[in-house]
Amino acid sequence: MSRTVVIVGTGLAGYAVARELRKLDAEVSIIMLTNDHGGFYSKPMLSNALSTGKTPQSILNSDASHMSSQLKIAIRPHCPVATIDVQRSRLMLQSGEEITFDQLVLALGADQVRLPLAGNGVTEIVTVNDLDDYAKFRESITEKKRIAIIGAGLIGCEFANDLVAADYQVDVIDIGTQPLGRLLPPDAGAFLRRKLETAGVNFHLGTSVETVENRDARFYLKLTNGQSIESDLVLSSVGLRSRTGLASAAGIAVNRGIVVNRFLQTDFENIFALGDCAEVEGKVLPFVMPITHAARALAATLAGHATPVHYPAMPVLVKTPACPTVVSPPDFNVIGEWHTDSDGEGVKALYRDGSGNLLGFALLGTATKEKIALTSQLPPILS
Ligand SMILES: Cc1cc2nc3c(=O)[nH]c(=O)nc-3n(C[C@H](O)[C@H](O)[C@H](O)COP(=O)(O)OP(=O)(O)OC[C@H]3O[C@@H](n4cnc5c(N)ncnc54)[C@H](O)[C@@H]3O)c2cc1C
């Protein structure tokens, strides 16, 4: 009998493994289980869909039944997994059904963090983390004018740029003193802020939201600096937390993510994890490029050729057309300094160690043209 690989999650990570594994093994039985509709789409498109003329319908690349016939896979949409029995290699679904696996891949993604705010409008704060969320978001901004975004990180800035480009009035609130505070040195953050302000974004930085009240379908945000903001909708994008609950309840080691080694393998031999839910050798990298590399390595391992994942330097493009930006942040455990050059049209910030080695960069505006040359000088993230 052929073996069965069960993949939980039909996001970019789940589908990337399924596709790579099918290329290597035409016979293996692959079952994909998911909470959601199971269709294939590119999640990064959600935060620039207005300016690229995309609708939730056009973002959906292929529905589950099309993916199923294309990849010769059984796909089970709306089928949440409740528990994993690691000893008996079995999954219990919320419906009560049990499914046995030879190898299990957890591609569970991450949840948006929700801040503990006060006020009667808090439960109506919106987050956008998948296509269903985005469809609701698009519906709820119809006929609306003013949107408040909590969080000036990558996703917050991208949505802010997209919404002002579509003529919304946008207020962005962040406790940090600059946008993209975790990715950019101060001069680069200030440059991005100016460009986004010129495009129409109102920043409220160095402050946070205290309360969100809803009166007559309008939201009133009170900030800790004493300011108030009125808006038609509040979008929160303050960070992601890997989905680890299913794994930890099963006794699989978790930390910030589901802990895996270079073979994407948990502490159980036949259980693997990748994507936003996984912590690979201490790194949680919630981006597309790491998924591509991890999926190729994992598919080879699942097909019988144990293959460790290697991560080259993987710069991230920030989709803010008002200020083209590409970042390759230095690893958190390296020591160096930022050296920044700015000429009004762009910012080139290079992070170097004491010997002059390049360990990271942030390129904005015209400086983004140096991306390829500088990427080739960066060390790999996992060699
Ligand atoms: C708005 C936005 C813009 C982004 N832009 C970029 C970008 O420009 N560049 C970039 O590199 N990255 C970007 N990212 C990040 C990137 O999209 C993610 O890293 C990637 O999509 C994560 O894929 P994933 O498969 O790990 O998780 P997900 O896509 O979240 O998939 C998780 C899957 O697991 C399923 N699931 C979870 N729990 C269960 C359960 N118990 N039972 C059954 N199924 C379950 C879910 O239903 C879902 O199918 C962006 C993210 C967002 C939100």
The ligand as an ORCA input file, in Angstrom:
! r2SCAN-3c Opt
* xyz 0 1
  C      -1.418     41.241      4.160
  C      -0.144     40.438      4.066
  C       0.833     40.799      3.174
  C       2.022     40.079      3.081
  N       2.978     40.469      2.183
  C       4.114     39.746      2.080
  C       5.123     40.101      1.131
  O       5.000     41.088      0.413
  N       6.239     39.323      1.025
  C       6.411     38.224      1.817
  O       7.433     37.551      1.693
  N       5.484     37.869      2.735
  C       4.344     38.592      2.884
  N       3.394     38.219      3.797
  C       3.622     36.994      4.579
  C       3.260     35.743      3.761
  O       2.070     35.974      3.067
  C       3.156     34.552      4.719
  O       4.461     34.312      5.229
  C       2.635     33.285      4.062
  O       1.501     33.514      3.258
  C       2.310     32.256      5.154
  O       1.868     31.076      4.582
  P       1.529     29.817      5.503
  O       1.088     28.753      4.563
  O       2.638     29.536      6.448
  O       0.301     30.283      6.428
  P      -1.228     30.594      6.052
  O      -1.352     31.162      4.712
  O      -1.751     31.392      7.203
  O      -1.946     29.188      6.011
  C      -2.290     28.471      7.177
  C      -3.284     27.390      6.815
  O      -3.457     26.541      7.956
  C      -4.854     26.273      8.118
  N      -5.067     25.858      9.521
  C      -4.619     26.449     10.654
  N      -4.984     25.745     11.733
  C      -5.676     24.656     11.286
  C      -6.315     23.540     11.921
  N      -6.327     23.365     13.251
  N      -6.940     22.638     11.137
  C      -6.948     22.753      9.774
  N      -6.348     23.792      9.135
  C      -5.719     24.724      9.876
  C      -5.499     27.586      7.698
  O      -6.866     27.416      7.389
  C      -4.665     27.904      6.442
  O      -5.122     27.158      5.339
  C       2.208     38.949      3.928
  C       1.230     38.590      4.852
  C       0.050     39.321      4.934
  C      -1.007     38.935      5.944
*
